[in-house]
Amino acid sequence: MFEELDSSSTPLGELILRRRTMLSLDHLEVYEIILGDEYLMSSLFTTVEIALSDLGLEAAARQFPNENSLEVLVGGLALRNTARAALAHEQLGSLLVVDYLEPVIEWHEKGLVPLGPELSSDARCRFVHGDFFRLALRPETGFDPETLSRKFHAILLDIDHSPDKLLHEQHGDFYSAAGLKTFASQLQPGGVFAMWSDDPPEQRFMAALESAFVSVEAQVVSFFNPLLETDSESTVYVAIAPGV
């Protein structure tokens, strides 16, 4: 059972927000975002989104043990369990969420998605309509239109399905060794970059990360998939930027 809540045309294709009532799961209400022919996000699966935030900010807390106001950026809004999990961390001071799809930001501001009012009403959280991948390669301006060249203690990325499965081919430059090195300069010295991937750890991408960061780990996160009635796996990469 589906109910379409909103739809918009975007440069990446038709964007649809819908609510599904899953009879097989005791009439569970699930929110889904569809972009073109692909599932972009489902509220049925939140384990890896939360793990992305937890692993990234736990690493940031270790890197900056005396910092009580971590400045954090999340690339990609969607249904935003990543942002919610970040706001739950004690050391978080501010959260900037960058999303290319303006309708997604509007869904949160209008309360069309479950976490929308919670994020919009938190004074620490601010949404920015922008292209994460374009801004990532422009450190001279940076991500925050209100503070040029702003540097972050942690940046969490959850947009493309994986470094090899992109929503748009123009994102490819970001995942190169040169792109990652340019992007890393937008972190505080010793800052943390964490990223979700729906694929197993990829050695080529690990090598690109290692050329730009001083420490790189890939952690496989398992979660139960009720649609397949078995466990599924995703990857969270955690990389540490060079220090002073």
C-alpha positions in Angstrom: 0.0 0.0 0.0 1.6 3.3 -1.2 0.7 6.9 -0.7 2.6 9.5 -2.7 3.2 12.5 -0.5 5.1 14.8 -2.9 7.0 14.7 -6.2 9.3 17.2 -8.0 11.4 17.3 -11.2 15.1 17.7 -10.5 18.3 17.7 -12.6 18.9 14.2 -11.4 15.5 12.9 -12.3 11.9 12.7 -10.9 12.0 12.9 -7.1 9.2 11.2 -5.1 8.4 11.0 -1.4 6.0 8.2 -0.6 4.7 6.4 2.5 4.3 2.6 2.3 2.2 0.6 4.8 3.8 -2.8 5.0 1.1 -5.3 5.8 3.7 -8.1 6.3 5.4 -6.1 9.1 2.3 -5.4 11.3 1.2 -2.4 9.2 4.5 -0.6 9.7 4.6 2.8 8.0 7.8 3.3 6.0 8.9 6.5 4.2 10.7 6.1 0.9 12.5 8.5 -1.4 12.7 7.5 -5.1 15.0 9.3 -7.5 14.4 8.4 -11.1 14.4 4.6 -11.2 16.4 4.2 -7.9 15.6 3.9 -4.3 17.4 6.8 -2.6 16.4 6.1 1.0 14.0 4.1 3.1 13.2 4.6 6.8 13.1 0.8 7.1 16.8 0.7 7.2 18.5 3.0 9.7 21.3 0.9 11.3 24.0 2.0 8.9 23.0 5.7 8.9 23.3 5.7 12.7 26.6 3.8 12.5 28.0 6.3 10.1 27.3 9.1 12.6 28.4 7.2 15.6 31.6 5.9 14.1 32.5 9.3 12.6 31.8 11.3 15.8 33.4 8.8 18.1 36.6 9.1 16.0 36.2 12.9 16.2 35.9 12.8 20.0 39.1 10.8 20.2 40.8 13.3 17.9 39.6 16.3 19.8 39.2 15.1 23.4 39.2 18.7 24.8 36.7 20.1 22.2 33.2 20.5 23.7 31.7 22.1 20.6 32.5 19.9 17.5 31.6 21.5 14.2 30.1 18.8 12.0 28.9 18.6 8.4 26.6 16.0 6.9 26.5 15.6 3.1 23.0 14.4 2.1 19.8 15.0 4.0 17.2 12.4 2.8 15.3 11.0 5.8 18.2 11.9 8.0 18.8 9.5 10.7 22.5 10.4 10.3 21.8 14.0 11.3 19.6 12.9 14.2 22.3 10.6 15.5 24.9 13.3 15.3 22.7 15.7 17.3 22.6 13.1 20.1 26.4 13.3 20.6 27.3 15.3 23.7 30.3 17.0 22.1 28.4 18.3 19.0 28.2 22.1 18.9 26.8 22.7 15.4 25.6 20.7 12.4 25.5 21.8 8.8 23.5 19.6 6.4 24.2 20.1 2.7 21.8 18.7 0.2 21.6 19.2 -3.6 17.8 18.4 -3.8 15.9 21.4 -2.5 12.6 19.6 -2.3 14.2 17.3 0.3 15.0 20.3 2.5 11.4 21.6 2.1 10.0 18.2 3.2 11.8 18.6 6.5 10.9 22.2 6.9 7.2 21.4 6.2 7.1 18.4 8.4 6.3 15.9 5.6 8.9 13.4 7.0 9.0 12.0 10.5 12.3 13.7 11.6 11.7 17.0 9.9 10.3 19.0 12.8 12.9 17.6 15.2 15.8 18.6 13.0 14.4 22.0 11.9 13.6 23.0 15.5 17.1 22.3 16.8 19.1 25.5 16.9 22.4 23.6 16.4 21.2 22.3 13.0 21.1 24.3 9.7 20.3 23.2 6.2 22.2 24.4 3.1 20.9 23.9 -0.4 24.1 23.1 -2.4 26.0 20.5 -4.4 28.2 18.7 -1.8 30.6 17.4 -4.5 31.2 20.7 -6.2 31.7 22.5 -2.9 34.0 19.8 -1.6 36.5 20.6 -4.4 36.4 24.4 -3.7 38.1 24.9 -0.3 38.6 28.6 -1.1 34.8 29.1 -0.5 33.9 25.9 1.3 30.5 24.5 2.3 29.1 27.2 4.5 27.8 30.3 2.6 27.8 32.3 5.9 31.5 31.5 6.7 33.9 31.2 3.8 36.6 28.5 4.0 35.1 27.1 7.2 36.8 24.0 8.5 35.0 21.1 10.3 36.0 18.6 13.0 34.1 15.9 11.1 32.3 15.5 7.7 29.9 12.6 7.2 28.9 11.6 3.7 25.8 9.6 2.7 24.8 10.4 -0.9 26.1 8.0 -3.6 25.4 4.2 -3.3 29.2 3.6 -3.4 32.4 5.1 -5.0 31.6 3.0 -8.0 27.8 3.5 -8.1 27.2 7.2 -8.4 24.0 9.1 -8.6 25.7 11.3 -11.2 28.9 10.8 -13.1 30.1 14.3 -12.2 30.6 13.0 -8.6 33.5 10.9 -9.8 36.2 13.5 -9.4 35.6 13.7 -5.7 36.5 10.0 -5.2 39.9 10.3 -6.9 43.1 10.7 -4.9 43.4 14.3 -6.1 39.8 15.1 -5.2 40.0 13.6 -1.8 43.3 15.5 -1.0 41.6 18.8 -2.0 38.5 17.9 0.1 40.6 17.0 3.1 41.8 20.6 3.5 38.2 21.5 4.5 38.7 19.5 7.7 40.4 20.8 10.9 43.9 19.3 11.2 43.3 15.8 12.5 39.7 16.0 11.5 37.5 13.0 10.5 35.9 12.0 7.2 33.4 9.2 7.4 31.4 7.8 4.5 28.7 5.2 3.9 28.9 2.7 1.0 26.4 0.0 0.1 29.3 -2.1 -1.3 32.0 -4.1 0.5 35.3 -2.3 1.2 36.9 -1.4 -2.1 40.7 -1.5 -2.3 40.9 1.1 -5.1 39.0 3.6 -3.0 40.9 2.7 0.1 44.2 3.5 -1.8 42.8 6.8 -2.8 41.8 7.6 0.8 45.2 6.6 2.0 46.9 9.0 -0.3 45.0 11.9 1.2 44.5 10.9 4.9 46.9 9.6 7.5 44.7 6.8 8.8 41.9 4.9 7.0 39.6 2.1 8.2 36.7 0.3 6.6 34.2 -1.2 8.9 31.5 -3.6 7.7 28.1 -3.0 9.4 25.5 -5.8 9.4 21.8 -5.3 9.8 18.7 -7.5 9.5 16.8 -7.0 6.2 13.1 -8.0 6.8 12.4 -7.9 3.1 14.9 -10.6 2.4 14.6 -12.2 5.9 18.4 -12.3 6.2 21.3 -10.0 7.2 22.6 -7.4 4.8 25.9 -5.5 4.9 27.2 -2.0 4.2 30.5 -0.3 4.7 31.5 2.7 6.7 34.9 4.3 5.9 36.6 6.4 8.6 39.6 8.5 7.6 41.7 10.9 9.7 43.1 14.1 8.1 46.7 15.1 8.5 47.5 17.1 11.6 49.4 20.3 12.0 
